[in-house]
Amino acid sequence: MLDAQVSPAEQAAERPKAAAALWSNKQFLFILGAYILSIFGNSFHNIALNLWVLTETGSAKMMTVILVCNLAIASLFGSIAGTFADRVNRRRIMMYSDLLRCVVVFIIALCISLPETPFFVIVLLTGFTTFLGLFESPAMNASLINIVGKEHIQRATGLMNIGDNISRTVGFAVGGIFVAAFGGSWAIAFDGFTFLLSFILVLLAGSFPSPKTAKTAAAKSFKQDLIKGLRFIWTDAFAKSVIILSPTLMLFFTSALMLTQVMAVNVWRADPFQFGLIEACIPLGYMLGAGMIVAFGTKFQKRGKLIMLNLLLMGPAYMILSSSASAASAIPVILIVGVMFSFCTLLINIILRLEVSEELQGRVFGILGSFTSVVPSLGLIAASYFADIYGADSMMLVIGMMLLFFAILVLFGLKKLRKYN
């Protein structure tokens, strides 16, 4: 809902000024560019690595080994990495993470170009890359509010998410062509090159304001800061709401996304063009939602109720999708789900940045990253297992009903988030 106390003419006049202030922020633009580049290069890496594993081992189970390894690392070290980001200069963490990942990724590229490289070597190197990435993510997320200020955080977060979606979508499309043309080792090497460029951009961005805890880290032990972060998440209403809501929503969303792909083939009998549209609908819907948040900026009011409304509607949307008879009728629903998902997740991240103390944001984002890495994967395993037994459409209906029930619980249980303006 837009602020009723501000006239439409005033709103229209303020939006270009706010957007101009953000686009003239060179530090933000450097960080945005670094983030987009690393996501783009990682798309090449994922395609090349998956193809190498399947070619060398001929087993999808070996891909699962890498996935489980990465999930274990994320769950074990996410909170530690977040605490580290609150104690040390965040810009240096980002730079060292990019530079070290550049080196490790180049080593991976070299290894897969050599014949008969042991599989466990690739697992170890990939796991180390994941470990290094755990430090960069909370450092970057926690630094954003200092770089753009509270008045621009909504637009900045929206732009980061739009850039993320565009970079992933284009990256996977171009990455497949690149792998086919030049081979997997060169595609992974390209990822290493993008990490190098990301390092340079963060270096050019200049220094970030350091959190207070980074200046007084010697006064407290690492363990004390880690416990303080965990205690804060347990007691703070907003942090607890995000830790509950975000991973659970991701669990339902990723499971439903997988079931949508299965239904497209087995139920709707989608042709290649329709399947491509279905695949494009979620990122397109997400970008539409993020675009609205960026366009209106701080003019959105009652953001808590807006989150709750979209969360309540997602369950029924999946229930409608479960009964869709064709791809043509399903595509508009999938697009709308993407928009609703955008409003839920993006506004939650904005509220988290605004309401959590800057000196604690690294720990909160680190722990949140751990949960959002592990929980959705467990949902995918369960959803795929039961879909094989009862059918993808039946499981889609169940997920819609469960998500609606969860949304009702959240509506009445997370009152502070619901009332957030």
Secondary structure as a PSIPRED ss2 file (coil, helix, strand):
# PSIPRED VFORMAT (PSIPRED V4.0)

   1 M C   1.000  0.000  0.000
   2 L E   0.000  0.000  1.000
   3 D C   1.000  0.000  0.000
   4 A C   1.000  0.000  0.000
   5 Q C   1.000  0.000  0.000
   6 V C   1.000  0.000  0.000
   7 S C   1.000  0.000  0.000
   8 P H   0.000  1.000  0.000
   9 A H   0.000  1.000  0.000
  10 E H   0.000  1.000  0.000
  11 Q H   0.000  1.000  0.000
  12 A H   0.000  1.000  0.000
  13 A H   0.000  1.000  0.000
  14 E H   0.000  1.000  0.000
  15 R H   0.000  1.000  0.000
  16 P H   0.000  1.000  0.000
  17 K H   0.000  1.000  0.000
  18 A H   0.000  1.000  0.000
  19 A H   0.000  1.000  0.000
  20 A H   0.000  1.000  0.000
  21 A H   0.000  1.000  0.000
  22 L H   0.000  1.000  0.000
  23 W H   0.000  1.000  0.000
  24 S C   1.000  0.000  0.000
  25 N C   1.000  0.000  0.000
  26 K H   0.000  1.000  0.000
  27 Q H   0.000  1.000  0.000
  28 F H   0.000  1.000  0.000
  29 L H   0.000  1.000  0.000
  30 F H   0.000  1.000  0.000
  31 I H   0.000  1.000  0.000
  32 L H   0.000  1.000  0.000
  33 G H   0.000  1.000  0.000
  34 A H   0.000  1.000  0.000
  35 Y H   0.000  1.000  0.000
  36 I H   0.000  1.000  0.000
  37 L H   0.000  1.000  0.000
  38 S H   0.000  1.000  0.000
  39 I H   0.000  1.000  0.000
  40 F H   0.000  1.000  0.000
  41 G H   0.000  1.000  0.000
  42 N H   0.000  1.000  0.000
  43 S H   0.000  1.000  0.000
  44 F H   0.000  1.000  0.000
  45 H H   0.000  1.000  0.000
  46 N H   0.000  1.000  0.000
  47 I H   0.000  1.000  0.000
  48 A H   0.000  1.000  0.000
  49 L H   0.000  1.000  0.000
  50 N H   0.000  1.000  0.000
  51 L H   0.000  1.000  0.000
  52 W H   0.000  1.000  0.000
  53 V H   0.000  1.000  0.000
  54 L H   0.000  1.000  0.000
  55 T H   0.000  1.000  0.000
  56 E H   0.000  1.000  0.000
  57 T H   0.000  1.000  0.000
  58 G C   1.000  0.000  0.000
  59 S C   1.000  0.000  0.000
  60 A H   0.000  1.000  0.000
  61 K H   0.000  1.000  0.000
  62 M H   0.000  1.000  0.000
  63 M H   0.000  1.000  0.000
  64 T H   0.000  1.000  0.000
  65 V H   0.000  1.000  0.000
  66 I H   0.000  1.000  0.000
  67 L H   0.000  1.000  0.000
  68 V H   0.000  1.000  0.000
  69 C H   0.000  1.000  0.000
  70 N H   0.000  1.000  0.000
  71 L H   0.000  1.000  0.000
  72 A H   0.000  1.000  0.000
  73 I H   0.000  1.000  0.000
  74 A H   0.000  1.000  0.000
  75 S H   0.000  1.000  0.000
  76 L H   0.000  1.000  0.000
  77 F H   0.000  1.000  0.000
  78 G H   0.000  1.000  0.000
  79 S H   0.000  1.000  0.000
  80 I H   0.000  1.000  0.000
  81 A H   0.000  1.000  0.000
  82 G H   0.000  1.000  0.000
  83 T H   0.000  1.000  0.000
  84 F H   0.000  1.000  0.000
  85 A H   0.000  1.000  0.000
  86 D H   0.000  1.000  0.000
  87 R H   0.000  1.000  0.000
  88 V C   1.000  0.000  0.000
  89 N C   1.000  0.000  0.000
  90 R H   0.000  1.000  0.000
  91 R H   0.000  1.000  0.000
  92 R H   0.000  1.000  0.000
  93 I H   0.000  1.000  0.000
  94 M H   0.000  1.000  0.000
  95 M H   0.000  1.000  0.000
  96 Y H   0.000  1.000  0.000
  97 S H   0.000  1.000  0.000
  98 D H   0.000  1.000  0.000
  99 L H   0.000  1.000  0.000
 100 L H   0.000  1.000  0.000
 101 R H   0.000  1.000  0.000
 102 C H   0.000  1.000  0.000
 103 V H   0.000  1.000  0.000
 104 V H   0.000  1.000  0.000
 105 V H   0.000  1.000  0.000
 106 F H   0.000  1.000  0.000
 107 I H   0.000  1.000  0.000
 108 I H   0.000  1.000  0.000
 109 A H   0.000  1.000  0.000
 110 L H   0.000  1.000  0.000
 111 C H   0.000  1.000  0.000
 112 I H   0.000  1.000  0.000
 113 S H   0.000  1.000  0.000
 114 L C   1.000  0.000  0.000
 115 P C   1.000  0.000  0.000
 116 E C   1.000  0.000  0.000
 117 T C   1.000  0.000  0.000
 118 P C   1.000  0.000  0.000
 119 F H   0.000  1.000  0.000
 120 F H   0.000  1.000  0.000
 121 V H   0.000  1.000  0.000
 122 I H   0.000  1.000  0.000
 123 V H   0.000  1.000  0.000
 124 L H   0.000  1.000  0.000
 125 L H   0.000  1.000  0.000
 126 T H   0.000  1.000  0.000
 127 G H   0.000  1.000  0.000
 128 F H   0.000  1.000  0.000
 129 T H   0.000  1.000  0.000
 130 T H   0.000  1.000  0.000
 131 F H   0.000  1.000  0.000
 132 L H   0.000  1.000  0.000
 133 G H   0.000  1.000  0.000
 134 L H   0.000  1.000  0.000
 135 F H   0.000  1.000  0.000
 136 E H   0.000  1.000  0.000
 137 S H   0.000  1.000  0.000
 138 P H   0.000  1.000  0.000
 139 A H   0.000  1.000  0.000
 140 M H   0.000  1.000  0.000
 141 N H   0.000  1.000  0.000
 142 A H   0.000  1.000  0.000
 143 S H   0.000  1.000  0.000
 144 L H   0.000  1.000  0.000
 145 I H   0.000  1.000  0.000
 146 N H   0.000  1.000  0.000
 147 I H   0.000  1.000  0.000
 148 V H   0.000  1.000  0.000
 149 G C   1.000  0.000  0.000
 150 K H   0.000  1.000  0.000
 151 E H   0.000  1.000  0.000
 152 H H   0.000  1.000  0.000
 153 I H   0.000  1.000  0.000
 154 Q H   0.000  1.000  0.000
 155 R H   0.000  1.000  0.000
 156 A H   0.000  1.000  0.000
 157 T H   0.000  1.000  0.000
 158 G H   0.000  1.000  0.000
 159 L H   0.000  1.000  0.000
 160 M H   0.000  1.000  0.000
 161 N H   0.000  1.000  0.000
 162 I H   0.000  1.000  0.000
 163 G H   0.000  1.000  0.000
 164 D H   0.000  1.000  0.000
 165 N H   0.000  1.000  0.000
 166 I H   0.000  1.000  0.000
 167 S H   0.000  1.000  0.000
 168 R H   0.000  1.000  0.000
 169 T H   0.000  1.000  0.000
 170 V H   0.000  1.000  0.000
 171 G H   0.000  1.000  0.000
 172 F H   0.000  1.000  0.000
 173 A H   0.000  1.000  0.000
 174 V H   0.000  1.000  0.000
 175 G H   0.000  1.000  0.000
 176 G H   0.000  1.000  0.000
 177 I H   0.000  1.000  0.000
 178 F H   0.000  1.000  0.000
 179 V H   0.000  1.000  0.000
 180 A H   0.000  1.000  0.000
 181 A H   0.000  1.000  0.000
 182 F H   0.000  1.000  0.000
 183 G C   1.000  0.000  0.000
 184 G H   0.000  1.000  0.000
 185 S H   0.000  1.000  0.000
 186 W H   0.000  1.000  0.000
 187 A H   0.000  1.000  0.000
 188 I H   0.000  1.000  0.000
 189 A H   0.000  1.000  0.000
 190 F H   0.000  1.000  0.000
 191 D H   0.000  1.000  0.000
 192 G H   0.000  1.000  0.000
 193 F H   0.000  1.000  0.000
 194 T H   0.000  1.000  0.000
 195 F H   0.000  1.000  0.000
 196 L H   0.000  1.000  0.000
 197 L H   0.000  1.000  0.000
 198 S H   0.000  1.000  0.000
 199 F H   0.000  1.000  0.000
 200 I H   0.000  1.000  0.000
 201 L H   0.000  1.000  0.000
 202 V H   0.000  1.000  0.000
 203 L H   0.000  1.000  0.000
 204 L H   0.000  1.000  0.000
 205 A H   0.000  1.000  0.000
 206 G C   1.000  0.000  0.000
 207 S C   1.000  0.000  0.000
 208 F C   1.000  0.000  0.000
 209 P C   1.000  0.000  0.000
 210 S C   1.000  0.000  0.000
 211 P C   1.000  0.000  0.000
 212 K H   0.000  1.000  0.000
 213 T H   0.000  1.000  0.000
 214 A H   0.000  1.000  0.000
 215 K H   0.000  1.000  0.000
 216 T C   1.000  0.000  0.000
 217 A H   0.000  1.000  0.000
 218 A H   0.000  1.000  0.000
 219 A H   0.000  1.000  0.000
 220 K C   1.000  0.000  0.000
 221 S C   1.000  0.000  0.000
 222 F H   0.000  1.000  0.000
 223 K H   0.000  1.000  0.000
 224 Q H   0.000  1.000  0.000
 225 D H   0.000  1.000  0.000
 226 L H   0.000  1.000  0.000
 227 I H   0.000  1.000  0.000
 228 K H   0.000  1.000  0.000
 229 G H   0.000  1.000  0.000
 230 L H   0.000  1.000  0.000
 231 R H   0.000  1.000  0.000
 232 F H   0.000  1.000  0.000
 233 I H   0.000  1.000  0.000
 234 W H   0.000  1.000  0.000
 235 T H   0.000  1.000  0.000
 236 D C   1.000  0.000  0.000
 237 A H   0.000  1.000  0.000
 238 F H   0.000  1.000  0.000
 239 A H   0.000  1.000  0.000
 240 K H   0.000  1.000  0.000
 241 S H   0.000  1.000  0.000
 242 V H   0.000  1.000  0.000
 243 I H   0.000  1.000  0.000
 244 I H   0.000  1.000  0.000
 245 L H   0.000  1.000  0.000
 246 S H   0.000  1.000  0.000
 247 P H   0.000  1.000  0.000
 248 T H   0.000  1.000  0.000
 249 L H   0.000  1.000  0.000
 250 M H   0.000  1.000  0.000
 251 L H   0.000  1.000  0.000
 252 F H   0.000  1.000  0.000
 253 F H   0.000  1.000  0.000
 254 T H   0.000  1.000  0.000
 255 S H   0.000  1.000  0.000
 256 A H   0.000  1.000  0.000
 257 L H   0.000  1.000  0.000
 258 M H   0.000  1.000  0.000
 259 L H   0.000  1.000  0.000
 260 T H   0.000  1.000  0.000
 261 Q H   0.000  1.000  0.000
 262 V H   0.000  1.000  0.000
 263 M H   0.000  1.000  0.000
 264 A H   0.000  1.000  0.000
 265 V H   0.000  1.000  0.000
 266 N H   0.000  1.000  0.000
 267 V C   1.000  0.000  0.000
 268 W C   1.000  0.000  0.000
 269 R C   1.000  0.000  0.000
 270 A C   1.000  0.000  0.000
 271 D C   1.000  0.000  0.000
 272 P H   0.000  1.000  0.000
 273 F H   0.000  1.000  0.000
 274 Q H   0.000  1.000  0.000
 275 F H   0.000  1.000  0.000
 276 G H   0.000  1.000  0.000
 277 L H   0.000  1.000  0.000
 278 I H   0.000  1.000  0.000
 279 E H   0.000  1.000  0.000
 280 A H   0.000  1.000  0.000
 281 C H   0.000  1.000  0.000
 282 I H   0.000  1.000  0.000
 283 P H   0.000  1.000  0.000
 284 L H   0.000  1.000  0.000
 285 G H   0.000  1.000  0.000
 286 Y H   0.000  1.000  0.000
 287 M H   0.000  1.000  0.000
 288 L H   0.000  1.000  0.000
 289 G H   0.000  1.000  0.000
 290 A H   0.000  1.000  0.000
 291 G H   0.000  1.000  0.000
 292 M H   0.000  1.000  0.000
 293 I H   0.000  1.000  0.000
 294 V H   0.000  1.000  0.000
 295 A H   0.000  1.000  0.000
 296 F H   0.000  1.000  0.000
 297 G H   0.000  1.000  0.000
 298 T H   0.000  1.000  0.000
 299 K H   0.000  1.000  0.000
 300 F E   0.000  0.000  1.000
 301 Q C   1.000  0.000  0.000
 302 K C   1.000  0.000  0.000
 303 R H   0.000  1.000  0.000
 304 G H   0.000  1.000  0.000
 305 K H   0.000  1.000  0.000
 306 L H   0.000  1.000  0.000
 307 I H   0.000  1.000  0.000
 308 M H   0.000  1.000  0.000
 309 L H   0.000  1.000  0.000
 310 N H   0.000  1.000  0.000
 311 L H   0.000  1.000  0.000
 312 L H   0.000  1.000  0.000
 313 L H   0.000  1.000  0.000
 314 M H   0.000  1.000  0.000
 315 G H   0.000  1.000  0.000
 316 P H   0.000  1.000  0.000
 317 A H   0.000  1.000  0.000
 318 Y H   0.000  1.000  0.000
 319 M H   0.000  1.000  0.000
 320 I H   0.000  1.000  0.000
 321 L H   0.000  1.000  0.000
 322 S H   0.000  1.000  0.000
 323 S C   1.000  0.000  0.000
 324 S C   1.000  0.000  0.000
 325 A C   1.000  0.000  0.000
 326 S C   1.000  0.000  0.000
 327 A H   0.000  1.000  0.000
 328 A H   0.000  1.000  0.000
 329 S H   0.000  1.000  0.000
 330 A H   0.000  1.000  0.000
 331 I H   0.000  1.000  0.000
 332 P H   0.000  1.000  0.000
 333 V H   0.000  1.000  0.000
 334 I H   0.000  1.000  0.000
 335 L H   0.000  1.000  0.000
 336 I H   0.000  1.000  0.000
 337 V H   0.000  1.000  0.000
 338 G H   0.000  1.000  0.000
 339 V H   0.000  1.000  0.000
 340 M H   0.000  1.000  0.000
 341 F H   0.000  1.000  0.000
 342 S H   0.000  1.000  0.000
 343 F H   0.000  1.000  0.000
 344 C H   0.000  1.000  0.000
 345 T H   0.000  1.000  0.000
 346 L H   0.000  1.000  0.000
 347 L H   0.000  1.000  0.000
 348 I H   0.000  1.000  0.000
 349 N H   0.000  1.000  0.000
 350 I H   0.000  1.000  0.000
 351 I H   0.000  1.000  0.000
 352 L H   0.000  1.000  0.000
 353 R H   0.000  1.000  0.000
 354 L H   0.000  1.000  0.000
 355 E H   0.000  1.000  0.000
 356 V C   1.000  0.000  0.000
 357 S C   1.000  0.000  0.000
 358 E H   0.000  1.000  0.000
 359 E H   0.000  1.000  0.000
 360 L H   0.000  1.000  0.000
 361 Q H   0.000  1.000  0.000
 362 G H   0.000  1.000  0.000
 363 R H   0.000  1.000  0.000
 364 V H   0.000  1.000  0.000
 365 F H   0.000  1.000  0.000
 366 G H   0.000  1.000  0.000
 367 I H   0.000  1.000  0.000
 368 L H   0.000  1.000  0.000
 369 G H   0.000  1.000  0.000
 370 S H   0.000  1.000  0.000
 371 F H   0.000  1.000  0.000
 372 T H   0.000  1.000  0.000
 373 S H   0.000  1.000  0.000
 374 V H   0.000  1.000  0.000
 375 V H   0.000  1.000  0.000
 376 P H   0.000  1.000  0.000
 377 S H   0.000  1.000  0.000
 378 L H   0.000  1.000  0.000
 379 G H   0.000  1.000  0.000
 380 L H   0.000  1.000  0.000
 381 I H   0.000  1.000  0.000
 382 A H   0.000  1.000  0.000
 383 A H   0.000  1.000  0.000
 384 S H   0.000  1.000  0.000
 385 Y H   0.000  1.000  0.000
 386 F H   0.000  1.000  0.000
 387 A H   0.000  1.000  0.000
 388 D H   0.000  1.000  0.000
 389 I H   0.000  1.000  0.000
 390 Y H   0.000  1.000  0.000
 391 G C   1.000  0.000  0.000
 392 A H   0.000  1.000  0.000
 393 D H   0.000  1.000  0.000
 394 S H   0.000  1.000  0.000
 395 M H   0.000  1.000  0.000
 396 M H   0.000  1.000  0.000
 397 L H   0.000  1.000  0.000
 398 V H   0.000  1.000  0.000
 399 I H   0.000  1.000  0.000
 400 G H   0.000  1.000  0.000
 401 M H   0.000  1.000  0.000
 402 M H   0.000  1.000  0.000
 403 L H   0.000  1.000  0.000
 404 L H   0.000  1.000  0.000
 405 F H   0.000  1.000  0.000
 406 F H   0.000  1.000  0.000
 407 A H   0.000  1.000  0.000
 408 I H   0.000  1.000  0.000
 409 L H   0.000  1.000  0.000
 410 V H   0.000  1.000  0.000
 411 L H   0.000  1.000  0.000
 412 F H   0.000  1.000  0.000
 413 G H   0.000  1.000  0.000
 414 L C   1.000  0.000  0.000
 415 K H   0.000  1.000  0.000
 416 K H   0.000  1.000  0.000
 417 L H   0.000  1.000  0.000
 418 R H   0.000  1.000  0.000
 419 K C   1.000  0.000  0.000
 420 Y C   1.000  0.000  0.000
 421 N C   1.000  0.000  0.000
